[in-house]
Amino acid sequence: MTKQSTLNVGTLGAISALVATFCFSLNDSSIKFLSGGYALHQIVLVRSVLALIFLLLVIVPFDGGFGVLKTKRLGMHLMRGFCVVFANMTFFLGLSVLPLADTVAVFFISPLIITALSVLVLGEQVGPRRWIAVGAGLLGVLIMVRPGSGDFQVALMLPFVSAFAYASLHILTRKIGATESAATMSVYIQITFIVVSGVIGLMLGHGQYAGQGGPMLEFLLRGWVWPAQSDLWILFLLGFSSALGGFFISQAYRLAEASVIAPLEYTAMPMAIVFGVVIFGEWPEPASWLGMSLIIGAGLFIFWRESRVGRPKGVARPRTRR
């Protein structure tokens, strides 16, 4: 491959990462927008059904046909699926009552958690500089959450818990990524979403437990309703952006080095701020700006340091989600 063609492939990978990040940001904003009128499990079910249809009709044929869906590691796929379902549910529950930018910022602690889990679970080596970065990121979360103060928000712990679940997902992905294609993993994740949200809908979808809490609990317990015609396009946008985002982020990491692509995913932070201000009228507080800076700075340092020491570069990617 010539230097020019390598450059073109790298540029295409970078563009794919930016498109994927924009799709995920649309996804977050759309779910937050719908959270006041629909149940979380209903939104997730509709989104996942539409995303699965798109994957089966477009992505899977493009990625080698339906033969790629055959797997001997169904148990690992189900474990990954439950991790990402739990990560999504906790993230979106927090998103329903928190500013968009704050929720995304706290979730970005996931690369630092992945770094720590790679030591505990995979036995990898992490130097003192990266441990300092992990500590700085956790300090950023503490600044945003402000435990012990009158401004403490329990809801901010939800994207933090979500980040732990997502870190576990990535550890499992590293165990099966060598034998399973991106299309295979994406399809099984969407199937898990459909099964779990369908079961929750059967238990809670009648709305018999609704009206017993605040907006966040109501988002979980609200009964299913037929979508308003004006909201149908948002639901279709959700399914499309979920499937398209997953495809483009896979393309990005396939075409270019993770050390190049992963930092580009942090463009989700300014996107979240813009969407938060324009759509929801949310402007981050001063403490949030400081916490965001520590979290994002620590994550970017982890990527830079890993590229310098030559470790496997898929360890700490933050957002191949939804």
N, C-alpha and C positions, 0 to 999 in steps of 0.2 A: 504494500500500500504506500502510495506517495505521500509526501508531507502535505500537499494540497488536499488530497482526499481525506487524510487523517483530520486535518483542520475542519473540513466540511462536515465530517461525521461528528466531531466534537461539538461543532456549532449546532447541528441538528439535535444532539443530545441535550444541549443547554436549552434550546427552544422548547423541546419536549418537556423538560422539567418545569419551565415557566408556565406552559399551558396546563400541566397537571396541577400545579400549585394554584393557579387561577380557578380551575375546576373545583378543587377542594374548598377554596374560599367561598365560591358560589354555593357549594353544598352547605357549609356552615351557616352562611347568611340566610339561605332559604329555610333551613330547619328552624332557626331562631325566629324567622318571620312567621312560620306556621305554628309555632309552639303554643300560641294563645288560643287556638281553635281546634286542634286535633290532638289525639293521643300519640305519644312518642312511638309506641309499637305499631300503630297504624301507619304513620309516616315511614318508618323503617321498612315495614312489609311492602308497601307500595313502591318505595324506592328500590328495594332489592329485587322485586319481581321485574320491574322495568330494566334494571341493570343486568339481570341474568338473561333476559330476552336479548338485549343488545350484545352481551358477551357471546351467546350461543349463535346468533345470526351473523355477527360481524367479526368479533375478535378471535373466537375459536377457529373458524375456517381459515382466517388469515394466519394463525399461529400453528397450523399443521393439521387441522381437522379434528373431528371428534375423538380420534384415537388418543389424543393427549389427555383425555379425561380418565383414562384407565390408570389406576394407581394401586400399588401394593402397600401404601402407607396411609390408609384411610383414617386410622386412629390419630396420627399426627395432624392430618388435615382437620379433623374434628376438634382437637385441642387448640389449634391455631384459630379455628373459627370461633370457638367459645371465648378465647382471649380477645379477639377483635370485637365480638359482639358486646362483651362486658366493657371494653374500652370505649366503644361508641356510645353505649347507653349512659355511662357515667359522664362522658364528655358532653353529650347533648342535654342531659338533665341540668348540668351546671350552666350550659350555654343559655338555657331558657330564662335564667334570672340574672346572669352575670353579663357585664359588658363583653362584647365580642373579642376585643383586643386582649383583655385580661385573661379570658379563658384560653385563647390560643397561646398566649405567652406562657402560662403555667404548664400547658401541655408540652411545650418545647423543652421541658426538663427531661423528656424521654431519652434523648441521646446520652445524657449524663447517666441515667439509670442503666441504660444498655451497657455503658462502659463499666459500671460497677458490677453488673450481673455477669459480664463476660469473664470477670475474675472469679466470682463465686461459683458459676455454673460451668464455664468452659475452661477454667484454669489458665486464662491468658494473663499476660504481664502488663501492668499499668504503672507507669512511673509517677513520681511525686508531683510533677507539674500537672498531670491530668487529674490526679486526686484533688489538687488545689482548685482546678477548674470545676470539678464536681461540687466541691464545697461552696464555691462562689455561686454556682447555679442554685444550690439549695438555699443559700442566703437570700438570693433574689426572690425565691418562692416565699420565704418567711417574711420578707419586706412587704410583699403583695398581700399575703394572708393576714399578717399582723395579729398573731395569736396573743391572747391576753388583753387585747385592747378593745375598746368599745366598737371599733370598726371591723372586728373579726367577722368574717363571713364563712360559715361552714361550707357553703356552696363552692367556694374556691378550692376546697379539698377534693372535689369531684374530678376536675381535670388532672389533679395531681395523682389520684388513684388511677385515672384513665391512663396516664403516662406509664405507670407501673405495669398495667395490663398490656399496654402496647410494647413495652420493652420485652416482656415475656414472649409476645408474638414474634419479635425479631430474633430472639434466641432460638425459638423453635424453627423459624424460617431458615436460619443458618444450618440447622441440622438436616433439612430436607431439600434445601435449595439446589443442591448439586444434581438431584435426580428428578425433581418435579419442575414443570414449566410454570411461568408466570400465569398463563391462561388457566392451567389446572388449579393452581392455588386460588386464583380469583373466583373461579366458578364455585369451588367448594366453600369459600367464605360466604358468597352470596346465598348459597343453599342453606348454610347454617343460620344466616340472618333470617331467611324466610321461615325456617322451622321454629326458631326461638321466638321471633316476633309473633308468629301465628299462634303458638302455644300461649304466650302471654295474652294475646288478644282473646283467645277462648276463655281465659280466666278473668280478665279485667274489661274486655271490650264492651260488655253490657253497661258499664258505668255504675255498677251497684256500689262501688266504694268511692265514687267521686264526691267532691264537695267536702272533704274531710281535712284539707290542708291548704297551704299556700300555692302559689303558681307552679313551683317546681314539682310538688307532690301531685298537683292536679294534672300536670303534663303526663305523669306516669299512670294515673288512675282514671283519667277521663275516658268515657265511652266512645266507641267508634261512631262516626257520622259520615253521611255521604258528602264528598267534597263539593264545595261551592264551585260553580262553573268558572269563576274568576281565579280559583286556586289550582285548577287542573294543569295549567301551563307550568306552574311552579313545581308540581309533583313530577311532571314529565322532565323538567329541567333537573330535578334531583336525581332521577334514574340515569339520565344521560350523562350528567356531570360526574356521577359516581363511577360509572363504567369507563367513561373516557379518561377521567383522572387516573384511575388504576392502570389503564393501558399505556398512557403517555409516560407515567412515572417508571413503568417497567421498561419502556423504550429508552428513556433517558439513561437508566443505569446499564442498559445493554450496549448503548452506543458510546458512552463516555465514562471516564473515571469517576468513581464515587466521590473522590476528593474535590472534583469540579462540580458535580451535580448537587451533592448534599447541601452545601452552603446556599445554593440558589433557592432551595425550598424555604429558606428563612424569609424570602420575599413575601411569604404568607403573613408576616407580621405587619408590614406597612399596608398590605391589602386589607387585613382585618381592621386596622385603624381607619382606613378610608371608608370601608363598608360600614363600620360602626358609626362614624360621624355622619355619613350621607344618608344611610337608611334608618338608623336607630337614634341618631342624635347623641351618641355616646363619645365623650372626649376623655381619654385616660387622665386619672389624677396624678399629681406629682410623684407620689410613692410608687404608683404603677409604672411610671416611666423609668424610675431607678431600678425596680425589680426586673422589668423587661430587659434593660440594658445588661444587667448581670447575667440573666439567663441566656440571652442571645449571645453575648460575648463569650460566656463559658462554652456554649455549644460550638461556636465557630472556632474557638481555640482547640477544642477536642479534635475537630476535623483537620485543622492545620497540623496539629502535632502528630496525628496518626499518619498523615501523608509524609511527614518528615521521617518518622521511624520505620515506615514501610510495613505497618501491620495491615491485615486484610481490611480493605476499605469499605466493606459493607456493614461494619459493626454498628456504627452510630447514626445511620441515616434516620431522620426524624419522622417522616410523614408519608410513608407509602401506605396510606390508610384509606378506608371508606371506599 
